[in-house]
Amino acid sequence: MGENLQKVDPPHGDNHQLWIDPNDTKRMVQANDGGGTVTFDGGNRGPAFIISRRPRCTT
C-alpha cells in the first residue's frame, strides 16, 4: 500500500483536507478555501465535480 502515488493538482490552491475512501481508494474528497473537489477515478480525468462556497447570483 502506498507504492504507487502520483501528484494530482486540484483546481484550487489552498488545500486543507483529503478523504480517501478505504473501500475504493480512487474515490476521494478534497476540501479547500473555494469549497471542495470530488473524484471517482483517483483524479485521472480531473474532478468529477467541484463544490463551490462562492455565492451565485441569478437574474
mmCIF file of the N, C-alpha and C atoms, coordinates in Angstrom:
data_MODEL
# 
_entry.id   MODEL 
# 
loop_
_atom_site.group_PDB 
_atom_site.id 
_atom_site.type_symbol 
_atom_site.label_atom_id 
_atom_site.label_alt_id 
_atom_site.label_comp_id 
_atom_site.label_asym_id 
_atom_site.label_entity_id 
_atom_site.label_seq_id 
_atom_site.pdbx_PDB_ins_code 
_atom_site.Cartn_x 
_atom_site.Cartn_y 
_atom_site.Cartn_z 
_atom_site.occupancy 
_atom_site.B_iso_or_equiv 
_atom_site.pdbx_formal_charge 
_atom_site.auth_seq_id 
_atom_site.auth_comp_id 
_atom_site.auth_asym_id 
_atom_site.auth_atom_id 
_atom_site.pdbx_PDB_model_num 
ATOM 1   N N  . MET A 1 1  ? 0.840   -1.173 0.000   1.00 0.00 ? 1  MET A N  1 
ATOM 2   C CA . MET A 1 1  ? 0.000   0.000  0.000   1.00 0.00 ? 1  MET A CA 1 
ATOM 3   C C  . MET A 1 1  ? 0.891   1.245  0.000   1.00 0.00 ? 1  MET A C  1 
ATOM 4   N N  . GLY A 1 2  ? 0.560   2.233  -0.845  1.00 0.00 ? 2  GLY A N  1 
ATOM 5   C CA . GLY A 1 2  ? 1.305   3.475  -0.880  1.00 0.00 ? 2  GLY A CA 1 
ATOM 6   C C  . GLY A 1 2  ? 2.473   3.478  -1.845  1.00 0.00 ? 2  GLY A C  1 
ATOM 7   N N  . GLU A 1 3  ? 2.681   2.407  -2.609  1.00 0.00 ? 3  GLU A N  1 
ATOM 8   C CA . GLU A 1 3  ? 3.814   2.368  -3.519  1.00 0.00 ? 3  GLU A CA 1 
ATOM 9   C C  . GLU A 1 3  ? 3.575   3.157  -4.795  1.00 0.00 ? 3  GLU A C  1 
ATOM 10  N N  . ASN A 1 4  ? 2.342   3.355  -5.186  1.00 0.00 ? 4  ASN A N  1 
ATOM 11  C CA . ASN A 1 4  ? 2.028   3.945  -6.483  1.00 0.00 ? 4  ASN A CA 1 
ATOM 12  C C  . ASN A 1 4  ? 1.335   5.294  -6.343  1.00 0.00 ? 4  ASN A C  1 
ATOM 13  N N  . LEU A 1 5  ? 2.013   6.263  -5.754  1.00 0.00 ? 5  LEU A N  1 
ATOM 14  C CA . LEU A 1 5  ? 1.438   7.588  -5.582  1.00 0.00 ? 5  LEU A CA 1 
ATOM 15  C C  . LEU A 1 5  ? 1.783   8.457  -6.784  1.00 0.00 ? 5  LEU A C  1 
ATOM 16  N N  . GLN A 1 6  ? 0.860   9.336  -7.155  1.00 0.00 ? 6  GLN A N  1 
ATOM 17  C CA . GLN A 1 6  ? 1.133   10.293 -8.215  1.00 0.00 ? 6  GLN A CA 1 
ATOM 18  C C  . GLN A 1 6  ? 0.559   11.638 -7.823  1.00 0.00 ? 6  GLN A C  1 
ATOM 19  N N  . LYS A 1 7  ? 1.183   12.706 -8.290  1.00 0.00 ? 7  LYS A N  1 
ATOM 20  C CA . LYS A 1 7  ? 0.738   14.049 -7.973  1.00 0.00 ? 7  LYS A CA 1 
ATOM 21  C C  . LYS A 1 7  ? -0.497  14.391 -8.804  1.00 0.00 ? 7  LYS A C  1 
ATOM 22  N N  . VAL A 1 8  ? -1.503  14.960 -8.126  1.00 0.00 ? 8  VAL A N  1 
ATOM 23  C CA . VAL A 1 8  ? -2.717  15.442 -8.789  1.00 0.00 ? 8  VAL A CA 1 
ATOM 24  C C  . VAL A 1 8  ? -2.927  16.873 -8.332  1.00 0.00 ? 8  VAL A C  1 
ATOM 25  N N  . ASP A 1 9  ? -3.058  17.794 -9.268  1.00 0.00 ? 9  ASP A N  1 
ATOM 26  C CA . ASP A 1 9  ? -3.266  19.200 -8.935  1.00 0.00 ? 9  ASP A CA 1 
ATOM 27  C C  . ASP A 1 9  ? -4.752  19.507 -8.851  1.00 0.00 ? 9  ASP A C  1 
ATOM 28  N N  . PRO A 1 10 ? -5.270  19.801 -7.658  1.00 0.00 ? 10 PRO A N  1 
ATOM 29  C CA . PRO A 1 10 ? -6.673  20.197 -7.544  1.00 0.00 ? 10 PRO A CA 1 
ATOM 30  C C  . PRO A 1 10 ? -6.870  21.592 -8.132  1.00 0.00 ? 10 PRO A C  1 
ATOM 31  N N  . PRO A 1 11 ? -8.107  21.955 -8.473  1.00 0.00 ? 11 PRO A N  1 
ATOM 32  C CA . PRO A 1 11 ? -8.355  23.238 -9.130  1.00 0.00 ? 11 PRO A CA 1 
ATOM 33  C C  . PRO A 1 11 ? -8.225  24.466 -8.227  1.00 0.00 ? 11 PRO A C  1 
ATOM 34  N N  . HIS A 1 12 ? -8.020  24.284 -6.940  1.00 0.00 ? 12 HIS A N  1 
ATOM 35  C CA . HIS A 1 12 ? -7.874  25.410 -6.024  1.00 0.00 ? 12 HIS A CA 1 
ATOM 36  C C  . HIS A 1 12 ? -6.563  25.242 -5.276  1.00 0.00 ? 12 HIS A C  1 
ATOM 37  N N  . GLY A 1 13 ? -5.867  26.341 -4.998  1.00 0.00 ? 13 GLY A N  1 
ATOM 38  C CA . GLY A 1 13 ? -4.521  26.243 -4.454  1.00 0.00 ? 13 GLY A CA 1 
ATOM 39  C C  . GLY A 1 13 ? -4.386  26.101 -2.953  1.00 0.00 ? 13 GLY A C  1 
ATOM 40  N N  . ASP A 1 14 ? -5.388  26.490 -2.173  1.00 0.00 ? 14 ASP A N  1 
ATOM 41  C CA . ASP A 1 14 ? -5.254  26.461 -0.715  1.00 0.00 ? 14 ASP A CA 1 
ATOM 42  C C  . ASP A 1 14 ? -5.997  25.243 -0.175  1.00 0.00 ? 14 ASP A C  1 
ATOM 43  N N  . ASN A 1 15 ? -5.313  24.119 -0.097  1.00 0.00 ? 15 ASN A N  1 
ATOM 44  C CA . ASN A 1 15 ? -5.928  22.833 0.242   1.00 0.00 ? 15 ASN A CA 1 
ATOM 45  C C  . ASN A 1 15 ? -5.794  22.527 1.727   1.00 0.00 ? 15 ASN A C  1 
ATOM 46  N N  . HIS A 1 16 ? -6.829  21.862 2.280   1.00 0.00 ? 16 HIS A N  1 
ATOM 47  C CA . HIS A 1 16 ? -6.860  21.610 3.722   1.00 0.00 ? 16 HIS A CA 1 
ATOM 48  C C  . HIS A 1 16 ? -7.011  20.138 4.078   1.00 0.00 ? 16 HIS A C  1 
ATOM 49  N N  . GLN A 1 17 ? -7.964  19.457 3.524   1.00 0.00 ? 17 GLN A N  1 
ATOM 50  C CA . GLN A 1 17 ? -8.217  18.068 3.895   1.00 0.00 ? 17 GLN A CA 1 
ATOM 51  C C  . GLN A 1 17 ? -8.321  17.200 2.641   1.00 0.00 ? 17 GLN A C  1 
ATOM 52  N N  . LEU A 1 18 ? -8.023  15.930 2.844   1.00 0.00 ? 18 LEU A N  1 
ATOM 53  C CA . LEU A 1 18 ? -8.220  14.928 1.801   1.00 0.00 ? 18 LEU A CA 1 
ATOM 54  C C  . LEU A 1 18 ? -8.786  13.682 2.464   1.00 0.00 ? 18 LEU A C  1 
ATOM 55  N N  . TRP A 1 19 ? -9.934  13.222 1.970   1.00 0.00 ? 19 TRP A N  1 
ATOM 56  C CA . TRP A 1 19 ? -10.520 11.978 2.450   1.00 0.00 ? 19 TRP A CA 1 
ATOM 57  C C  . TRP A 1 19 ? -10.426 10.966 1.324   1.00 0.00 ? 19 TRP A C  1 
ATOM 58  N N  . ILE A 1 20 ? -9.896  9.801  1.621   1.00 0.00 ? 20 ILE A N  1 
ATOM 59  C CA . ILE A 1 20 ? -9.798  8.705  0.660   1.00 0.00 ? 20 ILE A CA 1 
ATOM 60  C C  . ILE A 1 20 ? -10.657 7.568  1.181   1.00 0.00 ? 20 ILE A C  1 
ATOM 61  N N  . ASP A 1 21 ? -11.583 7.116  0.355   1.00 0.00 ? 21 ASP A N  1 
ATOM 62  C CA . ASP A 1 21 ? -12.481 6.030  0.735   1.00 0.00 ? 21 ASP A CA 1 
ATOM 63  C C  . ASP A 1 21 ? -11.659 4.762  0.979   1.00 0.00 ? 21 ASP A C  1 
ATOM 64  N N  . PRO A 1 22 ? -11.714 4.192  2.179   1.00 0.00 ? 22 PRO A N  1 
ATOM 65  C CA . PRO A 1 22 ? -10.913 2.993  2.456   1.00 0.00 ? 22 PRO A CA 1 
ATOM 66  C C  . PRO A 1 22 ? -11.350 1.771  1.653   1.00 0.00 ? 22 PRO A C  1 
ATOM 67  N N  . ASN A 1 23 ? -12.590 1.784  1.138   1.00 0.00 ? 23 ASN A N  1 
ATOM 68  C CA . ASN A 1 23 ? -13.082 0.650  0.358   1.00 0.00 ? 23 ASN A CA 1 
ATOM 69  C C  . ASN A 1 23 ? -12.877 0.827  -1.144  1.00 0.00 ? 23 ASN A C  1 
ATOM 70  N N  . ASP A 1 24 ? -12.626 2.056  -1.583  1.00 0.00 ? 24 ASP A N  1 
ATOM 71  C CA . ASP A 1 24 ? -12.386 2.349  -3.000  1.00 0.00 ? 24 ASP A CA 1 
ATOM 72  C C  . ASP A 1 24 ? -11.438 3.544  -3.052  1.00 0.00 ? 24 ASP A C  1 
ATOM 73  N N  . THR A 1 25 ? -10.147 3.287  -3.107  1.00 0.00 ? 25 THR A N  1 
ATOM 74  C CA . THR A 1 25 ? -9.154  4.359  -2.980  1.00 0.00 ? 25 THR A CA 1 
ATOM 75  C C  . THR A 1 25 ? -9.127  5.324  -4.159  1.00 0.00 ? 25 THR A C  1 
ATOM 76  N N  . LYS A 1 26 ? -9.879  5.066  -5.211  1.00 0.00 ? 26 LYS A N  1 
ATOM 77  C CA . LYS A 1 26 ? -9.982  6.026  -6.313  1.00 0.00 ? 26 LYS A CA 1 
ATOM 78  C C  . LYS A 1 26 ? -11.052 7.084  -6.031  1.00 0.00 ? 26 LYS A C  1 
ATOM 79  N N  . ARG A 1 27 ? -11.857 6.864  -5.011  1.00 0.00 ? 27 ARG A N  1 
ATOM 80  C CA . ARG A 1 27 ? -12.895 7.825  -4.631  1.00 0.00 ? 27 ARG A CA 1 
ATOM 81  C C  . ARG A 1 27 ? -12.336 8.714  -3.529  1.00 0.00 ? 27 ARG A C  1 
ATOM 82  N N  . MET A 1 28 ? -12.236 10.027 -3.819  1.00 0.00 ? 28 MET A N  1 
ATOM 83  C CA . MET A 1 28 ? -11.631 10.974 -2.884  1.00 0.00 ? 28 MET A CA 1 
ATOM 84  C C  . MET A 1 28 ? -12.440 12.264 -2.838  1.00 0.00 ? 28 MET A C  1 
ATOM 85  N N  . VAL A 1 29 ? -12.401 12.912 -1.676  1.00 0.00 ? 29 VAL A N  1 
ATOM 86  C CA . VAL A 1 29 ? -12.992 14.232 -1.487  1.00 0.00 ? 29 VAL A CA 1 
ATOM 87  C C  . VAL A 1 29 ? -11.897 15.122 -0.920  1.00 0.00 ? 29 VAL A C  1 
ATOM 88  N N  . GLN A 1 30 ? -11.677 16.264 -1.561  1.00 0.00 ? 30 GLN A N  1 
ATOM 89  C CA . GLN A 1 30 ? -10.631 17.191 -1.158  1.00 0.00 ? 30 GLN A CA 1 
ATOM 90  C C  . GLN A 1 30 ? -11.292 18.513 -0.804  1.00 0.00 ? 30 GLN A C  1 
ATOM 91  N N  . ALA A 1 31 ? -10.918 19.105 0.344   1.00 0.00 ? 31 ALA A N  1 
ATOM 92  C CA . ALA A 1 31 ? -11.507 20.364 0.802   1.00 0.00 ? 31 ALA A CA 1 
ATOM 93  C C  . ALA A 1 31 ? -10.485 21.491 0.668   1.00 0.00 ? 31 ALA A C  1 
ATOM 94  N N  . ASN A 1 32 ? -10.975 22.672 0.282   1.00 0.00 ? 32 ASN A N  1 
ATOM 95  C CA . ASN A 1 32 ? -10.106 23.833 0.125   1.00 0.00 ? 32 ASN A CA 1 
ATOM 96  C C  . ASN A 1 32 ? -10.897 25.102 0.422   1.00 0.00 ? 32 ASN A C  1 
ATOM 97  N N  . ASP A 1 33 ? -10.235 26.257 0.360   1.00 0.00 ? 33 ASP A N  1 
ATOM 98  C CA . ASP A 1 33 ? -10.920 27.523 0.651   1.00 0.00 ? 33 ASP A CA 1 
ATOM 99  C C  . ASP A 1 33 ? -12.050 27.822 -0.327  1.00 0.00 ? 33 ASP A C  1 
ATOM 100 N N  . GLY A 1 34 ? -11.997 27.280 -1.513  1.00 0.00 ? 34 GLY A N  1 
ATOM 101 C CA . GLY A 1 34 ? -13.041 27.520 -2.514  1.00 0.00 ? 34 GLY A CA 1 
ATOM 102 C C  . GLY A 1 34 ? -14.212 26.572 -2.396  1.00 0.00 ? 34 GLY A C  1 
ATOM 103 N N  . GLY A 1 35 ? -14.136 25.572 -1.536  1.00 0.00 ? 35 GLY A N  1 
ATOM 104 C CA . GLY A 1 35 ? -15.209 24.593 -1.384  1.00 0.00 ? 35 GLY A CA 1 
ATOM 105 C C  . GLY A 1 35 ? -14.634 23.200 -1.303  1.00 0.00 ? 35 GLY A C  1 
ATOM 106 N N  . GLY A 1 36 ? -14.840 22.409 -2.340  1.00 0.00 ? 36 GLY A N  1 
ATOM 107 C CA . GLY A 1 36 ? -14.320 21.047 -2.340  1.00 0.00 ? 36 GLY A CA 1 
ATOM 108 C C  . GLY A 1 36 ? -14.296 20.463 -3.727  1.00 0.00 ? 36 GLY A C  1 
ATOM 109 N N  . THR A 1 37 ? -13.595 19.357 -3.881  1.00 0.00 ? 37 THR A N  1 
ATOM 110 C CA . THR A 1 37 ? -13.469 18.659 -5.150  1.00 0.00 ? 37 THR A CA 1 
ATOM 111 C C  . THR A 1 37 ? -13.691 17.180 -4.888  1.00 0.00 ? 37 THR A C  1 
ATOM 112 N N  . VAL A 1 38 ? -14.413 16.519 -5.785  1.00 0.00 ? 38 VAL A N  1 
ATOM 113 C CA . VAL A 1 38 ? -14.703 15.099 -5.644  1.00 0.00 ? 38 VAL A CA 1 
ATOM 114 C C  . VAL A 1 38 ? -14.232 14.378 -6.901  1.00 0.00 ? 38 VAL A C  1 
ATOM 115 N N  . THR A 1 39 ? -13.592 13.232 -6.730  1.00 0.00 ? 39 THR A N  1 
ATOM 116 C CA . THR A 1 39 ? -13.224 12.397 -7.866  1.00 0.00 ? 39 THR A CA 1 
ATOM 117 C C  . THR A 1 39 ? -13.614 10.954 -7.576  1.00 0.00 ? 39 THR A C  1 
ATOM 118 N N  . PHE A 1 40 ? -13.965 10.242 -8.631  1.00 0.00 ? 40 PHE A N  1 
ATOM 119 C CA . PHE A 1 40 ? -14.301 8.821  -8.516  1.00 0.00 ? 40 PHE A CA 1 
ATOM 120 C C  . PHE A 1 40 ? -13.276 7.949  -9.230  1.00 0.00 ? 40 PHE A C  1 
ATOM 121 N N  . ASP A 1 41 ? -12.276 8.588  -9.876  1.00 0.00 ? 41 ASP A N  1 
ATOM 122 C CA . ASP A 1 41 ? -11.261 7.828  -10.605 1.00 0.00 ? 41 ASP A CA 1 
ATOM 123 C C  . ASP A 1 41 ? -9.838  8.198  -10.185 1.00 0.00 ? 41 ASP A C  1 
ATOM 124 N N  . GLY A 1 42 ? -9.687  8.650  -8.952  1.00 0.00 ? 42 GLY A N  1 
ATOM 125 C CA . GLY A 1 42 ? -8.371  8.995  -8.444  1.00 0.00 ? 42 GLY A CA 1 
ATOM 126 C C  . GLY A 1 42 ? -7.786  10.255 -9.040  1.00 0.00 ? 42 GLY A C  1 
ATOM 127 N N  . GLY A 1 43 ? -8.611  11.083 -9.664  1.00 0.00 ? 43 GLY A N  1 
ATOM 128 C CA . GLY A 1 43 ? -8.139  12.317 -10.270 1.00 0.00 ? 43 GLY A CA 1 
ATOM 129 C C  . GLY A 1 43 ? -7.556  12.155 -11.660 1.00 0.00 ? 43 GLY A C  1 
ATOM 130 N N  . ASN A 1 44 ? -7.697  10.988 -12.249 1.00 0.00 ? 44 ASN A N  1 
ATOM 131 C CA . ASN A 1 44 ? -7.116  10.737 -13.572 1.00 0.00 ? 44 ASN A CA 1 
ATOM 132 C C  . ASN A 1 44 ? -7.711  11.618 -14.662 1.00 0.00 ? 44 ASN A C  1 
ATOM 133 N N  . ARG A 1 45 ? -8.988  11.905 -14.600 1.00 0.00 ? 45 ARG A N  1 
ATOM 134 C CA . ARG A 1 45 ? -9.635  12.737 -15.615 1.00 0.00 ? 45 ARG A CA 1 
ATOM 135 C C  . ARG A 1 45 ? -10.073 14.073 -15.036 1.00 0.00 ? 45 ARG A C  1 
ATOM 136 N N  . GLY A 1 46 ? -9.437  14.501 -13.957 1.00 0.00 ? 46 GLY A N  1 
ATOM 137 C CA . GLY A 1 46 ? -9.852  15.738 -13.310 1.00 0.00 ? 46 GLY A CA 1 
ATOM 138 C C  . GLY A 1 46 ? -10.986 15.456 -12.345 1.00 0.00 ? 46 GLY A C  1 
ATOM 139 N N  . PRO A 1 47 ? -11.500 16.517 -11.712 1.00 0.00 ? 47 PRO A N  1 
ATOM 140 C CA . PRO A 1 47 ? -12.568 16.297 -10.728 1.00 0.00 ? 47 PRO A CA 1 
ATOM 141 C C  . PRO A 1 47 ? -13.876 15.895 -11.392 1.00 0.00 ? 47 PRO A C  1 
ATOM 142 N N  . ALA A 1 48 ? -14.622 15.026 -10.722 1.00 0.00 ? 48 ALA A N  1 
ATOM 143 C CA . ALA A 1 48 ? -15.949 14.666 -11.215 1.00 0.00 ? 48 ALA A CA 1 
ATOM 144 C C  . ALA A 1 48 ? -16.888 15.861 -11.063 1.00 0.00 ? 48 ALA A C  1 
ATOM 145 N N  . PHE A 1 49 ? -16.732 16.578 -9.956  1.00 0.00 ? 49 PHE A N  1 
ATOM 146 C CA . PHE A 1 49 ? -17.454 17.834 -9.771  1.00 0.00 ? 49 PHE A CA 1 
ATOM 147 C C  . PHE A 1 49 ? -16.786 18.652 -8.693  1.00 0.00 ? 49 PHE A C  1 
ATOM 148 N N  . ILE A 1 50 ? -17.068 19.940 -8.713  1.00 0.00 ? 50 ILE A N  1 
ATOM 149 C CA . ILE A 1 50 ? -16.489 20.884 -7.759  1.00 0.00 ? 50 ILE A CA 1 
ATOM 150 C C  . ILE A 1 50 ? -17.619 21.468 -6.922  1.00 0.00 ? 50 ILE A C  1 
ATOM 151 N N  . ILE A 1 51 ? -17.448 21.468 -5.619  1.00 0.00 ? 51 ILE A N  1 
ATOM 152 C CA . ILE A 1 51 ? -18.425 22.062 -4.706  1.00 0.00 ? 51 ILE A CA 1 
ATOM 153 C C  . ILE A 1 51 ? -17.910 23.457 -4.366  1.00 0.00 ? 51 ILE A C  1 
ATOM 154 N N  . SER A 1 52 ? -18.681 24.473 -4.727  1.00 0.00 ? 52 SER A N  1 
ATOM 155 C CA . SER A 1 52 ? -18.218 25.847 -4.543  1.00 0.00 ? 52 SER A CA 1 
ATOM 156 C C  . SER A 1 52 ? -18.909 26.504 -3.361  1.00 0.00 ? 52 SER A C  1 
ATOM 157 N N  . ARG A 1 53 ? -18.142 27.262 -2.586  1.00 0.00 ? 53 ARG A N  1 
ATOM 158 C CA . ARG A 1 53 ? -18.714 28.041 -1.486  1.00 0.00 ? 53 ARG A CA 1 
ATOM 159 C C  . ARG A 1 53 ? -19.083 29.436 -1.955  1.00 0.00 ? 53 ARG A C  1 
ATOM 160 N N  . ARG A 1 54 ? -18.696 29.800 -3.133  1.00 0.00 ? 54 ARG A N  1 
ATOM 161 C CA . ARG A 1 54 ? -18.960 31.150 -3.626  1.00 0.00 ? 54 ARG A CA 1 
ATOM 162 C C  . ARG A 1 54 ? -20.444 31.315 -3.940  1.00 0.00 ? 54 ARG A C  1 
ATOM 163 N N  . PRO A 1 55 ? -21.028 32.402 -3.480  1.00 0.00 ? 55 PRO A N  1 
ATOM 164 C CA . PRO A 1 55 ? -22.444 32.624 -3.798  1.00 0.00 ? 55 PRO A CA 1 
ATOM 165 C C  . PRO A 1 55 ? -22.627 32.866 -5.283  1.00 0.00 ? 55 PRO A C  1 
ATOM 166 N N  . ARG A 1 56 ? -23.724 32.377 -5.790  1.00 0.00 ? 56 ARG A N  1 
ATOM 167 C CA . ARG A 1 56 ? -24.020 32.558 -7.218  1.00 0.00 ? 56 ARG A CA 1 
ATOM 168 C C  . ARG A 1 56 ? -25.243 33.459 -7.345  1.00 0.00 ? 56 ARG A C  1 
ATOM 169 N N  . CYS A 1 57 ? -25.174 34.370 -8.268  1.00 0.00 ? 57 CYS A N  1 
ATOM 170 C CA . CYS A 1 57 ? -26.260 35.328 -8.468  1.00 0.00 ? 57 CYS A CA 1 
ATOM 171 C C  . CYS A 1 57 ? -26.966 34.999 -9.770  1.00 0.00 ? 57 CYS A C  1 
ATOM 172 N N  . THR A 1 58 ? -28.249 34.820 -9.712  1.00 0.00 ? 58 THR A N  1 
ATOM 173 C CA . THR A 1 58 ? -29.031 34.585 -10.912 1.00 0.00 ? 58 THR A CA 1 
ATOM 174 C C  . THR A 1 58 ? -30.003 35.725 -11.108 1.00 0.00 ? 58 THR A C  1 
ATOM 175 N N  . THR A 1 59 ? -30.206 36.111 -12.337 1.00 0.00 ? 59 THR A N  1 
ATOM 176 C CA . THR A 1 59 ? -31.155 37.207 -12.631 1.00 0.00 ? 59 THR A CA 1 
ATOM 177 C C  . THR A 1 59 ? -32.283 36.727 -13.480 1.00 0.00 ? 59 THR A C  1 
# 
